[in-house]
C-alpha cells in the first residue's frame, strides 16, 4: 500500500514500485490507509509506504492505528516517506512503530 496525499508523488512512487513487480494500492490520506488496511484480507500487504505529512490523518497517527489493530498482520513493515530527517522526526516514527533497519 502507498499512503500519499500528493497525486504526482503517488504516481511516481507507483511507477517505481511497479517496476519492482509490486502491485500498489493507493490511499490518499492516513485515514483511508487505515480503512483500506482494515478492509483487506490479513496478509494482503507486503509493506506500507507511509507519507508522514498528510491531511485528515498524518502518517504517524495512521501507523499507530495500524499497529494497535487487533489483526494478526498489524506488524506489517511500514516505511516512512518524509523529507524530515531530524533525530526528533526519526524518533517519532520509531515510537509509532514504523519499520527501521538496525
N, C-alpha and C positions, 0 to 999 in steps of 0.2 A: 504494500500500500504506500502511496505517496500522499502526504498531507501537506498541501502547499496552496496558499491563497492567491498567488500571482500566476495568472494563466500562462504567460510566456515562460516563466521559470518551470511551471509544471510540464509544459510541452518539451522543453529542453531536457529536463530530468527523465521524462517518459521515454524520449528517444535514446538517451544514454543507457537507461536501464533495459530498454527493449533490445539494444544492441548486444546486451549480455544474455539475451534469451529470457528475460523476465517479463511477465505479463503484469502490467501496472493498473491497479485500481486507484483512481484519483479522488481525494476528498478535499473540498475547497476550504475547509477550516477544521479546527480541532474537534469541534462538536460533531461534525459529520464523520470525522475519522473514528471517533468513539462509537458512534451509531453504526458505521459500516463494520467495525470490528465485532461489535456485539451481535450484529445480524448475520455474520458469516459463520460457516461451519468451523468448528475447532480445527486448528492446524491449517487453515486456508492460507495464511500469510507466512511466507518465509522470513519477512522482515518488514518493518515500518520505517519509512524515511520521513521524519517529522520536522517541518519548519517550526522554529521556535517563536516567531512573531506573526501571529495570525489574528484576524478579527474573530469575534464570537467567543472562541476559546483558544488560548495560546497552546503551544506545544508542550509546555511544562504541565499545565493542568490536564491536557489530553493524555499525556503519558501517565500521570498519577491515576487517572480514572481507569486506564487500561491495566495498569499494574495492580490496582485494587479490585479488579473484576474477579468474580468467582470462577471464571473459566479456567480450565486446566492449561490453556495456552497463553495465560497472561504474562508469561515470561518471554514472549516473542522478542527477538532483538529489535530495539528501537534506536535508530541513528539520528542524532541531532543535525539539522541543516540550519546553520546560522553564520552570520558574519561576526558575531560577538564571541571573542576568544579570550576574554579576560578570565583570570582564575575564578572570580566570583560566578561568572557565567558557566564555566565548566562544572563548578561545584553544584550550582542549581540543577544542571542537567543530571549529574550523577545522583544527587539526592532524590530526584524524581524517578530514577530507575532507568535512565537512558543508558544503552549499552556502551561500555567502554572496554577497550582492549588494553590490558595491562602489560 
